[in-house]
Amino acid sequence: MKLLLLSSEFSPRLGGIGTYSLEMALAACELGHDVTVVAADYGEDQTEKDKAFPFKVIRYPGGEHKMRDIPAKVSLVRKIAAEKRDFDIVHAADWPFFIPLALSRYRRSAKCVLTFHGTEVTFMQNPKRAILLRLMRFWSGWADYVANSRYTGELLREGFNLSKERVRAIGLGVSQNWLNARVSKEAARQERNIPADKFVIASLGRVVPRKGHLVLAKALAMLPPDVLEKVQWQIVGPLLDPKYEAEVRAAAKELPCETVIAGKLADRDVKLTLSAADLFCLPGYFTADGAVEGFGLVYLEAGALGVPSVATNVGGVPDAIDDGETGILVPQNDSAAIAAAILKLYRDPVERERLAQGALLRAQRSGWKDVVTQTYKLPG
């Protein structure tokens, strides 16, 4: 099979979409397929770095996607289609390439796949955009519509009146790199200079409002003083919103527990910090602009390191956490429920270990090769 994968985010900028695209490309290569990725160059010559990949990479000038970039992406895909017509499957890994793919000759010459991650469904329901999509006969079945969770799939079906058969929900996988990175809690703490006697709660993700850091801060403030003094809260992830960062720092300063706002770390240090944790907690919630956690890959990644999660029952998070088996799900914006879940696991190390083992087993069963096979309907 010859696969062309179009992505608006890719290495060296690996957020959720970038990780998805990279892992899909790597897994497809491991299965013996011929893969070409189309990605931005982020203002730098990526030629030497791209040689390390087992697939070809076509770079285009650009960086983080903006709406004004759509015409350039339309031209880009049309140019590639004129030069390279022999792809069996063309996959738009995220929404910025949906319209460019729909307006290319690949719509007729190849099997097309579109992956929906959650937030873009609300974005596409804007009346003007919805009319444009109808005029393009976007929902006419020219492509396979793949959702990253049951939640995203239902959002898509309801938003555009699609039948259940038209949308397939396929969850995400866990990279073998995460499973291979697992080390003992003691070794991880020693390397990261984290005290052995602390109850460590880790939050990994972009430090932005919808990830729920302030909700967790309120929950921690509700813990009994004798418990809270033994807690260390590790906040890891890019600090992208100065105003929100200041609010998080102010909230953390009011807590009697130790808080480490590490910001963005190197990959190895991220994995060590998570390995050192007793619990992973990132209580995200819906925001007014429709942003949503379409799946919640980070909870599976924590599980790969043997760390159970406390999270909110929103969006696609329930597809990543088996409530009562790999972690605990609570209602969104409910700091009291989060505090109760944390306290329960603090006081019951046997239950905490049971959930940790469940999270690890779930991660071990969630491989990217299976995601590739299901997404492209390949022989099992």
C-alpha positions in Angstrom: 0.0 0.0 0.0 1.2 3.5 -0.8 0.0 6.1 1.8 0.1 9.9 1.6 -0.5 11.4 5.0 -1.3 15.2 5.2 -0.8 16.8 8.6 -0.8 20.5 9.7 1.3 19.5 12.7 4.4 17.3 12.7 7.9 16.9 14.1 9.6 18.9 15.5 6.3 20.3 16.9 4.6 17.4 18.4 1.3 18.2 20.0 -1.7 15.8 19.9 -2.1 16.0 16.1 1.6 15.8 15.5 1.9 12.7 17.7 -1.0 11.1 16.0 0.5 11.7 12.5 4.0 10.5 13.5 2.8 7.3 15.1 0.5 6.5 12.2 3.3 6.9 9.8 5.8 4.9 11.8 3.3 2.1 12.4 2.3 1.9 8.7 6.0 1.6 7.8 6.5 -1.2 10.4 3.6 -3.0 8.7 5.5 -2.8 5.4 3.8 0.0 3.7 5.2 2.9 1.6 4.5 6.1 3.4 4.9 9.8 2.5 4.1 12.6 5.0 3.3 16.2 4.0 4.1 18.6 6.8 5.2 22.2 7.5 8.9 23.1 7.7 8.4 25.6 10.7 10.8 28.0 9.0 13.8 25.7 9.1 15.4 23.3 6.7 14.3 19.9 8.1 16.1 17.8 5.5 18.8 16.2 7.7 16.3 15.5 10.6 13.8 14.0 8.1 16.4 11.5 6.9 16.1 9.7 10.3 12.5 8.7 9.5 11.7 5.4 7.7 9.3 7.3 5.4 9.5 10.2 3.0 8.6 13.7 4.1 7.5 16.5 1.8 7.9 19.9 3.6 6.0 23.0 2.7 6.8 26.6 3.9 4.9 27.4 7.1 4.2 26.7 10.7 1.2 26.6 13.0 -1.9 26.6 10.8 -4.0 29.8 10.3 -7.2 30.1 8.4 -5.5 32.2 5.8 -3.3 29.2 4.9 -6.1 27.2 3.4 -5.6 28.5 -0.2 -1.9 27.6 0.0 -2.8 24.1 1.2 -5.3 23.7 -1.6 -2.5 24.6 -4.1 0.0 22.4 -2.4 -2.2 19.3 -2.5 -3.2 19.9 -6.1 0.5 20.2 -7.0 1.4 17.0 -5.3 -1.6 15.2 -6.9 -0.4 16.4 -10.3 3.1 15.0 -9.7 2.3 11.9 -7.6 -0.9 10.1 -8.7 -0.2 6.6 -7.6 -1.2 6.7 -3.9 -3.6 4.1 -2.8 -4.7 6.0 0.3 -4.6 9.7 1.1 -5.2 10.6 4.7 -5.9 14.1 6.0 -4.9 13.6 9.6 -6.6 16.8 10.7 -9.1 19.5 9.5 -6.8 22.0 7.8 -6.3 19.5 5.0 -9.9 18.4 4.7 -10.9 21.0 2.1 -7.6 20.8 0.2 -8.1 17.0 -0.1 -11.7 17.4 -1.1 -10.7 19.8 -3.9 -7.9 17.6 -5.3 -8.0 14.8 -7.9 -7.3 12.4 -5.1 -11.0 12.6 -4.3 -11.6 10.4 -7.3 -8.3 8.6 -7.8 -7.5 7.3 -4.2 -9.2 6.1 -1.1 -9.5 9.2 1.1 -9.6 9.2 4.9 -10.4 12.1 7.2 -9.7 11.9 10.9 -11.8 14.1 13.3 -10.3 14.9 16.8 -13.2 16.7 18.4 -13.0 20.5 18.5 -13.1 20.9 14.7 -16.6 19.5 14.6 -18.0 22.5 16.4 -15.8 24.8 14.3 -17.2 23.2 11.1 -20.8 23.8 12.2 -20.4 27.6 11.8 -23.3 28.4 9.4 -21.0 29.8 6.6 -18.6 26.9 6.8 -21.5 24.4 6.9 -23.0 25.9 3.7 -19.6 25.7 2.0 -19.3 22.0 3.0 -22.7 21.3 1.6 -21.9 23.0 -1.7 -18.7 20.9 -1.9 -20.8 17.7 -1.2 -18.3 17.2 1.6 -20.6 14.6 3.3 -21.4 12.6 0.1 -19.3 9.6 1.1 -16.2 10.4 -1.0 -14.0 9.8 2.1 -14.0 7.6 5.1 -14.9 9.6 8.2 -12.9 8.5 11.2 -13.4 9.8 14.7 -10.8 9.5 17.5 -13.4 8.4 20.1 -17.0 7.4 20.5 -17.7 10.9 21.8 -16.2 12.6 18.7 -18.1 10.2 16.5 -21.4 11.0 18.1 -20.6 14.8 17.9 -19.9 14.4 14.2 -23.1 12.3 13.4 -25.3 14.7 15.3 -23.7 17.8 14.0 -24.1 16.9 10.3 -26.9 14.4 10.4 -24.8 11.4 9.4 -25.8 7.8 9.8 -24.1 5.6 12.4 -22.5 3.5 9.6 -20.9 6.6 8.0 -18.6 7.4 10.9 -16.1 5.0 12.5 -14.8 5.6 16.0 -11.2 4.4 16.3 -9.3 5.2 19.5 -5.6 6.2 19.6 -2.7 4.0 20.5 0.3 4.2 22.8 3.8 4.4 21.4 6.2 1.5 22.3 8.6 4.3 23.4 6.3 5.0 26.4 6.1 1.4 27.4 9.8 1.0 27.1 10.4 4.1 29.2 8.8 2.7 32.3 11.2 2.6 35.3 10.7 2.1 39.0 9.2 5.0 40.9 12.2 5.0 43.2 14.7 5.3 40.3 12.6 8.0 38.6 12.4 10.1 41.8 16.1 9.8 42.4 17.0 11.0 38.9 14.4 13.9 39.0 15.3 14.9 42.6 11.8 14.2 43.9 11.6 13.2 47.6 10.8 9.6 48.2 8.2 10.3 50.9 6.0 12.6 48.8 2.7 11.7 47.3 3.2 13.0 43.8 0.4 14.1 41.6 1.4 14.9 38.0 -0.4 17.0 35.4 1.0 16.8 31.9 -0.4 18.9 29.1 -0.5 22.4 27.7 -1.0 24.9 30.6 -4.2 26.4 29.2 -7.6 26.9 30.9 -9.5 23.9 29.5 -6.9 21.4 30.9 -8.3 22.2 34.4 -5.2 23.1 36.5 -7.2 25.7 38.5 -10.0 23.1 39.1 -7.3 20.7 40.5 -5.8 23.5 42.7 -9.2 24.0 44.3 -9.5 20.2 44.8 -6.1 20.1 46.5 -7.1 22.9 48.9 -9.9 20.6 50.1 -7.6 17.8 51.2 -7.0 17.4 54.9 -3.9 19.4 56.1 -2.0 16.3 57.1 -2.5 14.8 53.6 -1.8 18.0 51.7 1.5 18.6 53.4 2.7 15.3 52.0 1.6 16.1 48.4 3.9 17.4 45.6 2.1 18.7 42.5 4.2 18.4 39.3 2.9 20.6 36.5 4.6 19.7 33.2 3.8 21.2 29.8 4.2 24.2 27.5 3.3 27.6 29.2 1.3 29.0 26.3 -1.0 31.5 28.1 0.7 34.1 30.3 -2.5 35.2 32.0 -3.6 31.7 32.8 0.0 30.8 33.9 -0.1 33.7 36.4 -3.4 32.4 37.8 -2.1 28.9 38.2 1.1 30.2 39.9 -1.0 32.3 42.3 -3.3 29.4 43.1 -0.4 27.1 43.7 1.3 29.7 46.0 -1.8 29.6 48.2 -1.5 25.8 48.7 0.5 24.5 51.6 1.8 21.6 49.5 4.9 21.8 47.3 4.2 22.7 43.7 6.7 22.4 40.8 5.8 24.2 37.6 8.3 22.7 35.3 7.0 23.9 32.0 8.1 22.2 28.9 10.6 19.4 29.5 12.7 17.2 27.3 11.0 13.9 26.4 13.1 11.8 28.8 12.4 14.1 31.7 8.7 14.1 30.9 8.6 10.3 31.1 10.7 10.3 34.3 8.5 12.8 36.0 5.4 10.8 35.2 7.1 7.6 36.3 7.8 9.2 39.6 4.1 10.0 40.2 1.6 8.2 42.3 -1.3 9.6 40.4 -2.0 11.5 37.2 -4.6 14.2 37.2 -5.7 16.6 34.5 -9.4 17.5 35.0 -10.3 19.1 31.7 -13.6 20.6 31.0 -15.7 22.0 28.1 -15.1 25.7 27.3 -17.4 28.3 25.8 -15.6 28.2 22.4 -16.4 24.5 22.0 -12.9 23.2 22.6 -13.0 19.6 23.8 -10.7 16.7 24.7 -11.5 14.5 21.8 -9.7 11.4 23.2 -7.1 12.1 25.9 -4.0 10.2 24.8 -2.0 11.5 27.7 -4.0 9.2 30.1 -3.0 6.2 28.1 0.6 7.4 28.1 0.5 7.8 31.9 -0.9 4.2 32.1 2.0 3.0 30.0 4.3 4.1 32.8 2.1 2.4 35.4 0.4 5.5 36.7 -3.4 5.6 37.3 -5.5 8.7 36.5 -8.2 10.8 38.1 -9.9 12.7 35.3 -13.2 14.2 34.3 -16.0 12.4 32.4 -16.0 14.8 29.4 -15.5 14.4 25.7 -13.5 11.4 24.7 -11.7 10.9 28.0 -13.9 7.9 28.9 -12.5 6.1 25.8 -9.0 6.5 27.4 -9.9 5.7 31.0 -11.9 2.6 32.1 -13.6 4.0 35.2 -12.8 1.8 38.2 -10.2 -0.2 36.3 -7.5 2.2 35.1 -8.5 5.3 37.0 -11.4 7.3 38.4 -13.7 9.5 36.4 -15.6 12.4 38.0 -17.9 15.2 36.8 -16.3 18.2 35.1 -15.6 21.3 37.3 -16.3 19.3 40.4 -13.3 20.0 42.7 -14.9 18.2 45.6 -15.3 15.0 43.6 -11.7 15.3 42.5 -10.5 15.8 46.1 -12.5 12.7 47.2 -11.0 10.6 44.5 -7.4 11.7 45.3 -8.0 11.1 49.0 -9.4 7.7 48.4 -6.3 6.6 46.4 -4.0 8.3 48.9 -5.4 6.3 51.7 -5.7 3.0 49.8 -2.4 2.0 48.3 -3.7 -1.4 47.4 -6.5 0.1 45.3 -4.0 2.5 43.8 -1.8 -0.3 42.7 -4.7 -2.3 41.3 -5.6 0.7 39.1 -2.0 1.2 38.1 -1.7 -2.4 36.9 -5.0 -2.0 35.0 -3.7 1.2 33.4 -0.5 -0.6 32.3 -2.4 -3.5 30.8 -4.7 -1.2 29.0 -1.8 0.7 27.5 -0.1 -2.6 26.5 -3.2 -3.5 24.5 -3.4 -0.2 22.7 -0.9 -0.4 19.9 -0.6 1.9 16.9 -0.4 -0.9 14.4 -4.0 -1.9 15.3 -5.0 1.7 14.8 -3.4 1.8 11.3 -5.1 -1.6 10.4 -8.5 -0.4 11.5 -8.2 3.1 10.0 -7.2 2.0 6.5 -9.3 -1.3 6.7 -6.2 -3.4 6.1 -6.2 -7.2 6.5 -5.7 -8.1 10.1 
